[in-house]
Amino acid sequence: MSTFVKAKDCFFSRLKSLTKIQRFNHTLHPPIRPATEMGSDNFTQEVNVSKWKKVDAKMYGIYRSLIPQYSWNVLNILKLRGYQVYLVGGCVRDLILKKVPKDFDVITTANLKEVKKEFRRCEIIGKRFPICQVHIRGSTVEVSSFETVAKQDEGTQKFYSFQMPHGCDEEDLVRWRNSMHRDFTINSLFFDPFSNKIYDYANGIADLRSSKLRTLIPAHLSFKEDCARMLRGLRIAARLGLSLTKDTETAIHELSPSIEKLDQFRLMLELNYMLSYGAAEPSICLLHKFNLLEMFLPFHASYLNEQTSKASAQNCKMLMKLLFNLDKLVSCDRPAHCNLWVGILGFHQALVRKPQDAFVIWVFASVLYHGKWKEGVGFAREHVKGLVKFFPEISGFSEIESDEELAQKVTKLTSLVQDSVIALTETDSGLVVVPRRVGRDVCRMLNVLVIDIESYERKRQSLLIDYKSLGKGNPDETRFVLGEIVLETLSGGLVPGKEKVDEEEKKHQQLEFIEKNMVKQQSVVRKNRKRGQLELIEENQSAVRKNRKHLLATLDSEPKLETAKKQKLVENCLTFKRELAINKPMAIVNEERQQISKEHLQVGDIRESPKGERNTAQGNKLEKEDCHSLVEVISKNIDKRKQVLKTKSSTKPLDIVNREQVVKTKNSTKPLDIDKREQVVKTKSSTKPLDVDKREHDVKTKSSTKPLSSLFR
């Protein structure tokens, strides 16, 4: 029995060691499974380390100044805690293409719990791929962890596997493994802003140069793993003007029905990214090309099908014109709220269902643009010209003379738009993309034209767009931009009154450019000052060290010096430091105070007895008092120097006047001084006999008095 138990224990111990080794190997790379287990969709890919690239970011014009301050705060805090941090994903791609990134995503070697401890306003979101959302300075930074991918490798089986690359660095291996879990090659780039290097493991930079969108693994497997990648790929291709590879196009056509499995929040998020960041028109075109628009917006998809079947030119499509004018006003750094594009789609859907008179549409847009009923009607009567050729949205043109009749028709049009917006939130197909909450907000925004349109007055102070308010969904700002887009669509892109706005925008852009250049110049000046200050610090420190060595040598040569002499030597050293600190510029003093206090504590060790035993109590008191006195003396001397400089600059004319007055008084008082001197001479000569008499008298008294010792003889 004992041998059987021993053999059993030995077997289980070896089994545990084997499982540990397998787990260790699995964390490095997923194992290669046979084709019978994996199926026909799996593959094995060899990794060529020679294709890995480390590029200097300056070659592509990427500098630290392009990173916003709120992202820098997150990067610096994690870096100071000892973690490795990188910018990853779309921000690196956009910086290489010299475009404004939508956001700056950070990845770090810290886990999500450690990240949450470092920031006060931080939350962990996501179930499948959790990340940290750090709220800082009114902005949000998404921070992911390398550890998340490692846990996914251990807990799930992948459709694909890689052969372990030979001769690679450990840090490269961590970055490479994370890059292989991303969607496209152009999104797998890492940027280290501290070393200013870009890490490319999948030829992402080459794909950017050739304007191709390619998946990291075969597109069929990638989209099976995450069907939302199809929408993300179309959005990136629309915004950057990239062409899709053939396998990507075929995979989207085959796997597009799987998008219906996504929840409403994810669908609305992807659609908002397409329509609110300056790429609405090309995004709708790509969705229509791959038959995905029917899932999101079935009414507008049928509208485009009818327009293409009639072989009408794309320039005549009112929907595309509206989206084109929307893209002219918004961008990645100036996005709009979803209420804007929902209002545009509802407005177009209302016109397709029930075509309206061109003059009524002009008044509707003009009132929204000007924020006042009377001014909007007057503007429309002056500038509307003939029939606008949009079919089937516009039924004709008739200039209505009665304001009451015009108000009724504009109110009816507004109510039709509200009904169309509600219809977007309640589709018959079962796939609802626009939430009801958004539809209610848009309807409330348009209520001002339904309740009492003739008394509507929301006059604007400026025709410039407030993009902060627009991004937050402010109703007044959203109405203004909606009216501007409709007016530009009806007038062919020429809205009267926009010339002044363009001039103001140019001035505003020039001011922003000047401010940015001023900030850059100030940063350069600060760097130069810091370099000069560092040189001064090094010179002062070397001088202090030499003086200290000299004092230590004198103390070692004379070990039997008295305590008073030792204290004098220490005071001499401290005064030398004070003089050095006084001669330094203001910016260095705060940095030098701590160094001076530390060095002074070392000098305090000189206070030792001849036998080598130190009186710790007295030494500590003297050191603390000297440190405090040093700081006080430095601050006082600096204040004195400032006051002296101010007084010198301000009192020079007064000093000259005072000197002239002194010279005049001296010239005028010379005779008086001569008289005084003569009197003093006379008194001295007259008092001499008295002094002589006193001396003779003292001599006589001394000679007359006898010592006491003579009395005892």
C-alpha positions in Angstrom: 0.0 0.0 0.0 2.8 2.4 0.9 4.5 1.9 -2.6 1.1 2.5 -4.3 0.5 5.7 -2.3 3.9 6.9 -3.1 3.5 6.2 -6.8 0.1 7.9 -6.8 1.5 11.0 -5.1 4.4 11.1 -7.5 2.0 10.9 -10.5 -0.2 13.7 -9.2 2.8 15.9 -8.5 4.1 15.4 -12.0 0.7 16.1 -13.4 0.5 19.4 -11.5 3.9 20.4 -12.8 2.9 19.6 -16.4 -0.3 21.6 -16.0 1.7 24.5 -14.7 4.1 24.4 -17.6 1.2 24.2 -20.0 -0.5 27.2 -18.4 2.8 29.2 -18.5 3.2 28.4 -22.2 -0.4 29.3 -22.9 0.0 32.7 -21.4 2.9 33.4 -23.8 1.0 32.3 -26.9 -2.2 30.3 -27.6 -1.5 26.7 -28.4 -1.7 25.4 -32.0 -4.6 23.0 -32.1 -5.2 20.4 -34.9 -7.4 21.2 -37.8 -10.0 18.6 -36.7 -10.6 20.5 -33.4 -10.3 24.0 -34.7 -12.4 23.6 -37.8 -11.9 25.2 -41.2 -12.0 28.8 -39.9 -8.8 28.5 -37.9 -5.3 29.2 -39.0 -1.7 29.4 -37.8 0.4 32.4 -38.5 4.2 32.8 -38.3 5.5 36.0 -36.8 8.4 37.7 -38.5 10.3 39.7 -35.9 12.3 41.5 -38.6 9.2 43.4 -39.7 8.7 44.9 -36.3 9.5 48.6 -36.4 10.4 51.3 -33.9 10.1 54.7 -35.5 11.0 58.1 -34.2 7.7 60.1 -33.9 9.5 63.3 -35.1 9.7 61.8 -38.6 5.9 62.2 -38.8 5.8 65.6 -37.1 4.5 64.2 -33.8 5.6 66.2 -30.7 4.5 66.3 -27.1 2.7 69.6 -27.6 0.0 67.8 -29.7 -1.1 65.8 -26.7 -3.7 67.6 -24.6 -2.9 68.4 -21.0 -5.6 66.2 -19.5 -4.1 63.1 -21.2 -0.6 64.2 -20.1 -1.8 64.3 -16.5 -2.9 60.6 -16.7 0.3 59.6 -18.4 2.6 61.3 -15.9 0.8 60.0 -12.9 1.0 56.4 -14.0 4.6 56.9 -15.2 5.7 58.3 -11.8 4.1 55.3 -10.0 6.5 53.1 -12.0 4.2 51.7 -14.7 4.7 51.7 -18.4 2.2 53.8 -20.3 1.5 54.2 -24.1 -0.9 56.0 -26.3 -2.6 53.4 -28.5 -5.2 53.0 -31.2 -6.8 55.7 -33.3 -5.0 58.7 -31.7 -1.6 57.4 -33.0 -3.1 56.8 -36.4 -4.6 60.3 -36.6 -1.4 61.9 -35.4 0.5 60.2 -38.2 -2.0 61.4 -40.7 -1.9 64.9 -39.2 -5.6 64.8 -38.2 -7.2 65.8 -35.0 -7.8 62.6 -32.9 -11.3 62.0 -31.5 -9.9 60.9 -28.2 -6.6 59.8 -26.6 -6.7 56.2 -25.3 -4.0 55.0 -22.8 -2.8 51.5 -22.1 -0.6 50.6 -19.1 1.1 47.7 -17.4 -0.9 48.4 -14.2 -4.1 46.5 -13.7 -7.5 48.3 -13.6 -7.7 48.3 -9.8 -4.3 49.9 -9.5 -5.4 52.5 -12.0 -8.6 53.2 -10.1 -6.6 53.8 -6.9 -4.5 56.5 -8.6 -7.4 58.7 -9.7 -10.2 60.1 -7.6 -12.8 60.2 -10.4 -12.4 56.9 -12.1 -14.8 54.0 -12.9 -14.4 50.6 -14.4 -16.9 49.9 -17.3 -17.3 47.0 -19.7 -17.8 43.3 -19.2 -16.1 41.6 -22.2 -13.2 44.1 -22.4 -13.2 46.2 -19.2 -11.5 49.6 -19.2 -11.2 52.5 -16.8 -12.8 55.9 -17.5 -10.8 58.6 -15.9 -12.6 61.9 -15.6 -10.1 64.8 -15.4 -10.5 68.5 -16.2 -13.9 68.1 -17.8 -12.6 65.4 -20.2 -12.6 61.6 -20.2 -9.6 59.4 -20.8 -10.0 55.7 -21.4 -7.3 53.6 -19.8 -6.9 49.9 -20.6 -4.5 47.3 -19.2 -2.2 44.8 -20.7 -3.3 42.3 -18.0 -6.9 42.2 -19.5 -5.6 40.6 -22.7 -3.5 38.1 -20.7 -6.6 37.0 -18.7 -8.6 36.6 -22.0 -5.9 34.3 -23.4 -6.0 32.1 -20.3 -9.8 32.0 -19.9 -11.0 31.7 -23.6 -10.1 29.7 -26.6 -9.3 31.7 -29.7 -10.0 30.9 -33.4 -6.4 31.5 -34.2 -2.9 30.9 -32.9 0.6 32.2 -33.4 4.0 30.7 -33.3 6.2 32.1 -30.6 8.7 34.6 -32.1 12.3 34.0 -31.3 14.8 36.6 -30.0 12.2 39.2 -29.0 12.3 41.5 -26.0 9.9 41.0 -23.1 8.4 44.5 -23.5 8.0 43.9 -27.2 6.3 40.6 -26.6 3.7 42.3 -24.3 3.0 45.0 -26.8 2.9 42.5 -29.7 0.4 40.2 -28.0 -1.9 43.2 -27.2 -1.7 44.4 -30.8 -2.7 41.0 -32.1 -6.1 41.4 -30.3 -7.0 44.6 -32.1 -9.2 45.0 -35.1 -7.2 46.6 -37.9 -3.5 47.1 -38.6 -3.7 50.9 -38.5 -5.2 50.7 -35.0 -2.4 48.5 -33.6 0.2 51.2 -33.2 1.8 52.1 -29.9 3.2 55.5 -29.1 5.5 56.2 -26.1 5.4 59.9 -25.6 8.3 59.8 -23.1 10.8 58.2 -25.5 9.0 59.7 -28.5 8.9 56.3 -30.3 6.1 54.6 -32.3 6.0 50.8 -32.2 4.6 49.0 -35.3 4.2 45.2 -35.3 1.8 44.7 -38.2 2.9 47.1 -40.9 0.2 49.6 -39.9 2.2 52.6 -41.1 2.6 51.0 -44.6 -1.2 50.5 -44.8 -1.7 54.1 -43.9 0.6 55.2 -46.7 -1.3 53.0 -49.2 -4.7 54.1 -47.8 -5.9 50.5 -47.1 -8.0 49.1 -44.3 -6.8 45.6 -43.5 -7.7 43.4 -40.5 -4.9 41.9 -38.4 -6.3 38.4 -38.8 -8.5 37.2 -41.7 -11.5 39.4 -41.8 -14.0 36.5 -41.5 -12.5 35.4 -38.2 -12.1 39.0 -36.9 -15.8 39.9 -37.6 -16.9 36.6 -36.1 -15.0 37.4 -32.9 -16.6 40.9 -32.7 -19.3 41.9 -35.2 -19.1 45.6 -34.2 -15.7 45.7 -36.0 -17.6 45.9 -39.3 -19.3 49.2 -38.3 -16.0 50.5 -36.9 -14.2 49.7 -40.1 -16.8 51.5 -42.2 -16.6 54.5 -40.0 -12.8 54.7 -40.2 -12.8 54.2 -44.0 -15.5 56.9 -44.4 -13.6 59.5 -42.2 -10.1 58.8 -43.6 -11.0 57.9 -47.2 -9.6 54.4 -47.0 -10.3 51.6 -49.4 -11.3 48.2 -48.0 -9.5 45.0 -49.0 -11.4 42.3 -50.9 -11.6 39.9 -48.0 -12.9 42.6 -45.8 -15.7 43.5 -48.3 -16.8 39.9 -48.7 -16.8 39.3 -45.0 -19.0 42.3 -44.4 -21.5 41.2 -47.0 -21.6 37.7 -45.5 -21.7 38.5 -41.8 -23.8 41.8 -41.8 -26.9 40.0 -40.3 -24.9 39.4 -37.1 -25.0 43.1 -36.4 -28.6 42.7 -35.2 -27.3 40.9 -32.2 -25.8 44.1 -30.8 -27.7 46.0 -28.2 -29.3 49.4 -28.8 -26.6 51.4 -26.9 -23.8 50.0 -29.0 -25.6 50.6 -32.3 -26.5 54.2 -31.3 -22.9 54.7 -30.2 -21.5 53.6 -33.6 -24.1 55.5 -35.6 -23.4 58.7 -33.6 -19.6 58.3 -34.3 -20.5 58.2 -38.0 -22.8 61.2 -38.1 -21.6 63.6 -35.5 -17.9 63.8 -36.2 -17.7 65.2 -39.8 -18.1 62.0 -41.9 -21.9 61.7 -42.1 -22.2 61.7 -45.9 -19.6 59.0 -46.7 -20.7 56.9 -43.8 -24.3 56.8 -45.1 -23.0 55.9 -48.6 -20.9 53.0 -47.2 -23.8 51.7 -45.1 -26.1 51.8 -48.1 -23.4 50.1 -50.3 -23.1 47.1 -47.9 -26.9 46.9 -47.2 -26.5 47.9 -43.6 -28.6 51.1 -43.8 -31.8 49.1 -43.9 -31.1 47.9 -40.3 -30.4 51.4 -39.0 -32.6 53.7 -41.1 -35.0 51.7 -43.2 -37.0 54.7 -44.5 -33.9 56.5 -45.7 -32.5 53.3 -47.2 -35.7 52.9 -49.4 -35.4 56.6 -50.3 -31.8 56.1 -51.6 -32.9 53.0 -53.5 -35.6 54.9 -55.3 -33.2 57.8 -56.1 -30.6 55.4 -57.6 -33.2 53.5 -59.6 -34.3 56.7 -61.2 -30.7 57.4 -62.2 -30.8 60.8 -60.7 -27.5 62.5 -60.0 -26.2 62.3 -56.5 -26.0 66.1 -56.3 -29.8 66.4 -56.5 -30.4 64.2 -53.5 -31.5 66.4 -50.7 -30.5 63.9 -48.0 -26.9 63.9 -49.2 -26.9 67.7 -49.4 -28.1 68.0 -45.8 -25.4 65.6 -44.6 -22.7 67.3 -46.7 -23.5 70.6 -45.1 -23.5 69.0 -41.6 -20.0 67.7 -42.3 -18.8 71.2 -43.2 -19.7 72.5 -39.7 -18.6 69.6 -37.4 -15.4 67.6 -37.0 -13.6 65.3 -34.5 -12.5 68.2 -32.3 -15.8 70.0 -32.7 -18.5 67.2 -32.6 -22.3 67.7 -32.4 -24.8 66.2 -30.2 -27.0 63.4 -31.6 -30.0 65.6 -31.4 -28.7 67.5 -34.5 -28.5 64.6 -36.9 -31.7 63.1 -35.5 -33.5 66.4 -36.3 -32.0 66.5 -39.8 -33.2 62.9 -40.5 -36.6 63.7 -39.1 -36.9 66.9 -41.1 -36.0 65.1 -44.4 -38.4 62.2 -43.6 -41.2 64.7 -43.1 -40.6 66.3 -46.5 -40.5 62.9 -48.3 -43.7 61.8 -46.7 -45.5 65.1 -47.4 -43.7 67.5 -49.7 -43.9 71.1 -48.8 -43.8 74.5 -50.5 -40.3 75.9 -50.9 -41.2 79.3 -49.3 -42.5 77.5 -46.2 -39.3 75.6 -45.9 -37.3 78.8 -46.3 -39.3 80.5 -43.5 -39.0 77.4 -41.2 -35.1 77.4 -41.6 -34.8 81.2 -41.4 -36.8 81.4 -38.1 -34.6 78.7 -36.6 -31.4 80.5 -37.8 -32.3 84.0 -36.7 -34.1 83.1 -33.5 -37.0 85.5 -34.2 -40.2 85.2 -36.2 -40.4 88.6 -37.8 -36.7 88.7 -38.7 -36.9 85.2 -40.1 -39.9 86.0 -42.3 -38.3 89.2 -43.6 -35.1 87.4 -44.4 -37.0 84.7 -46.3 -39.0 87.2 -48.4 -35.8 89.1 -49.4 -33.6 86.2 -50.3 -35.8 83.4 -51.6 -35.4 83.1 -55.4 -37.5 80.8 -57.5 -38.0 77.1 -57.2 -35.4 74.9 -55.6 -35.1 71.6 -57.5 -35.4 68.8 -55.0 -37.7 65.9 -55.8 -39.8 64.7 -54.1 -39.2 66.9 -51.0 -40.4 70.2 -52.6 -43.8 70.5 -54.2 -43.5 73.9 -55.7 -43.1 77.6 -54.9 -45.7 80.2 -54.0 -44.9 83.4 -52.0 -47.5 83.6 -49.3 -48.4 87.2 -48.4 -50.4 86.6 -45.2 -48.2 86.1 -42.1 -51.0 84.3 -40.3 -51.4 81.7 -43.1 -47.6 81.3 -43.3 -47.4 80.8 -39.5 -50.0 78.0 -39.7 -48.1 76.2 -42.5 -44.8 76.5 -40.7 -46.4 75.1 -37.6 -47.8 72.1 -39.5 -44.4 71.4 -41.0 -42.9 71.5 -37.5 -45.4 69.0 -36.2 -44.7 66.7 -39.2 -41.0 66.8 -38.3 -41.8 65.9 -34.7 -43.9 62.9 -35.9 -41.1 61.7 -38.1 -38.6 61.9 -35.2 -40.9 59.8 -33.1 -41.2 57.3 -36.0 -37.3 56.9 -35.9 -37.6 55.7 -32.4 -40.3 53.1 -33.3 -39.4 51.1 -36.4 -41.4 48.1 -37.6 -38.3 46.0 -38.2 -37.7 45.5 -34.5 -34.2 47.0 -34.6 -34.6 50.4 -32.8 -31.4 52.5 -33.1 -32.5 56.0 -31.9 -33.6 55.9 -28.2 -36.9 57.4 -27.2 -35.2 59.8 -24.8 -33.4 61.4 -27.8 -36.6 61.6 -29.8 -38.4 63.4 -26.9 -35.5 65.9 -26.6 -35.7 66.8 -30.3 -39.5 67.2 -30.1 -39.2 69.6 -27.1 -36.5 71.5 -29.0 -39.0 72.2 -31.8 -42.0 73.0 -29.6 -41.2 76.7 -29.8 -42.5 76.7 -33.4 -45.7 74.8 -32.5 -47.0 76.6 -29.4 -47.0 80.2 -30.4 -44.7 80.8 -33.4 -45.5 84.5 -33.9 -44.2 85.4 -30.4 -41.1 83.4 -30.8 -38.0 85.5 -30.0 -34.6 84.0 -29.1 -32.3 86.6 -30.6 -28.6 85.6 -30.9 -25.8 87.9 -30.1 -23.4 86.3 -32.6 -23.7 84.1 -35.7 -20.7 82.0 -34.6 -21.4 78.5 -33.4 -20.7 77.7 -29.8 -19.4 74.2 -30.1 -19.3 73.4 -26.4 -23.1 74.1 -26.2 -23.7 72.2 -29.5 -21.8 69.2 -28.1 -23.9 69.2 -25.0 -27.2 69.4 -26.9 -28.2 72.9 -26.0 -31.6 73.4 -27.7 -31.0 77.0 -28.8 -27.6 76.1 -30.4 -29.0 73.0 -32.0 -31.9 75.0 -33.5 -29.5 77.6 -34.9 -27.2 75.0 -36.5 -30.2 73.0 -37.9 -31.6 76.2 -39.5 -28.2 77.0 -41.0 -27.8 73.6 -42.6 -31.3 73.8 -44.2 -30.6 77.3 -45.5 -27.3 76.3 -47.0 -29.0 73.3 -48.6 -31.8 75.4 -50.1 -29.6 78.3 -51.2 -26.8 76.2 -52.8 -24.3 76.9 -50.0 -24.6 80.7 -50.0 -26.3 82.0 -46.9 -26.5 85.8 -46.7 -24.9 87.1 -43.6 -22.3 84.3 -43.5 -19.5 86.4 -44.9 -19.2 88.3 -41.7 -19.2 85.1 -39.8 -16.4 83.7 -42.0 -14.3 86.8 -41.3 -14.9 86.4 -37.6 -13.9 82.7 -37.8 -10.7 83.6 -39.6 -9.9 86.2 -37.0 -10.6 83.7 -34.3 -8.4 81.1 -35.9 -5.6 83.6 -36.3 -5.9 84.5 -32.6 -5.8 80.8 -31.7 -2.7 80.3 -33.9 -1.0 83.3 -32.3 -1.8 82.0 -28.8 -0.4 78.6 -29.7 2.8 80.1 -31.0 3.1 82.2 -27.9 2.8 79.1 -25.8 5.4 77.3 -27.8 7.8 80.3 -27.5 7.2 80.5 -23.7 8.0 76.8 -23.4 11.2 77.2 -25.3 12.2 80.1 -23.1 11.4 78.1 -20.0 13.5 75.2 -21.2 16.5 77.5 -21.9 16.1 79.1 -18.5 16.0 75.7 -16.8 19.2 74.7 -18.7 20.9 77.9 -17.5 19.6 77.4 -13.9 20.9 73.8 -13.9 24.3 75.1 -14.9 24.3 77.6 -12.1 23.2 75.0 -9.6 26.0 72.7 -10.6 28.5 75.5 -10.3 27.2 76.5 -6.8 27.1 72.9 -5.7 30.7 72.3 -6.8 31.9 75.4 -4.9 30.1 74.3 -1.7 31.6 70.9 -1.9 35.1 72.3 -2.3 34.6 74.6 0.7 33.3 71.7 2.8 36.2 69.5 1.9 38.6 72.3 2.9 36.8 72.6 6.3 36.8 68.9 6.9 40.6 68.7 6.1 41.3 71.5 8.6 39.3 69.7 11.3 41.0 66.4 10.6 44.4 68.0 10.8 43.6 69.7 14.1 41.5 67.2 16.1 42.0 69.0 19.4 40.3 72.2 18.5 38.0 73.8 21.0 34.2 73.7 20.4 34.1 77.5 19.9 36.5 77.3 17.0 34.6 74.4 15.5 31.4 76.4 15.7 33.1 79.3 13.9 34.2 77.1 11.1 30.7 75.8 10.7 29.3 79.3 10.7 31.8 80.3 8.0 30.6 77.4 5.9 27.0 78.4 6.3 27.6 82.0 5.5 29.3 80.9 2.3 26.2 78.9 1.4 24.1 82.0 2.2 26.1 84.1 -0.2 25.7 81.5 -2.9 22.0 81.3 -2.4 21.6 85.1 -2.5 23.4 85.4 -5.8 21.1 82.8 -7.4 18.0 83.7 -9.4 14.6 83.4 -7.9 13.5 80.3 -9.7 16.5 78.3 -8.2 16.0 79.3 -4.6 12.9 77.1 -4.0 14.8 74.1 -5.5 17.9 74.8 -3.5 16.4 75.1 -0.1 16.0 71.4 0.3 19.5 70.7 -1.0 21.0 73.3 1.3 19.2 71.8 4.3 20.4 68.3 3.5 24.0 69.5 3.0 23.8 71.4 6.2 22.8 68.3 8.1 25.9 66.6 6.7 28.0 69.6 7.8 26.4 69.3 11.3 28.2 65.9 11.7 31.4 67.9 12.1 30.4 68.7 15.7 32.1 65.9 17.3 34.3 65.5 20.4 38.0 64.7 20.1 37.3 61.1 21.1 34.8 60.7 18.2 31.7 60.7 20.5 28.9 63.1 19.3 26.7 65.1 21.5 23.4 64.3 19.6 21.0 66.5 21.6 23.0 69.7 21.1 23.9 68.8 17.5 20.3 68.3 16.5 19.2 71.6 18.0 21.9 73.5 16.3 21.1 71.8 12.9 17.4 72.6 13.1 18.0 76.2 14.1 20.6 76.7 11.4 18.3 75.2 8.7 15.5 77.5 9.7 17.8 80.5 9.8 19.2 79.7 6.4 15.7 79.7 4.8 14.8 82.9 6.6 18.0 84.7 5.6 17.6 83.6 1.9 14.0 84.9 1.7 14.9 88.1 3.5 17.9 88.8 1.3 15.9 88.2 -1.8 13.2 90.6 -0.6 15.9 93.2 0.2 17.4 92.8 -3.3 14.0 93.3 -4.9 13.4 96.5 -2.8 16.9 97.8 -3.5 16.3 97.4 -7.2 13.0 99.1 -7.1 14.3 102.0 -5.0 17.3 102.4 -7.3 15.2 102.7 -10.3 12.7 105.0 -8.7 15.0 107.3 -6.6 17.7 108.2 -9.0 16.4 111.7 -9.7 15.9 112.3 -6.0 19.4 111.3 -5.2 20.8 113.7 -7.8 18.7 116.5 -6.3 19.8 115.6 -2.8 23.4 115.7 -3.8 23.1 119.1 -5.4 21.5 120.4 -2.2 24.2 118.9 -0.1 26.9 120.6 -2.3 25.1 123.9 -2.0 24.8 123.7 1.8 28.5 122.8 2.0 29.5 125.8 0.0 27.3 128.1 2.1 28.5 126.7 5.5 32.3 126.9 5.0 32.7 130.3 6.8 30.7 129.0 9.8 32.9 125.9 10.0 36.1 128.0 9.9 34.8 130.2 12.8 33.9 127.1 14.8 37.4 125.6 14.3 39.0 128.9 15.4 37.0 128.9 18.6 37.9 125.3 19.3 41.5 126.1 18.9 41.2 129.1 21.2 39.5 127.0 23.9 42.1 124.3 23.7 44.9 126.8 24.1 43.1 128.5 27.0 42.5 125.2 28.8 46.1 124.0 28.6 47.3 125.8 31.8 44.4 124.3 33.7 45.5 120.8 32.8 49.0 121.5 33.8 47.9 122.8 37.2 45.8 119.7 37.7 48.7 117.4 36.9 51.1 119.2 39.3 48.5 119.1 42.0 48.0 115.3 41.5 51.8 114.8 41.7 51.9 116.7 45.0 49.1 114.7 46.5 50.7 111.5 45.5 54.0 112.5 47.0 52.4 113.7 50.2 50.5 110.5 50.9 52.6 107.7 52.5 52.0 104.0 52.1 50.5 102.0 54.9 53.4 99.7 55.1 55.7 102.4 56.4 53.5 102.7 59.5 54.4 99.1 60.6 58.1 99.3 60.3 
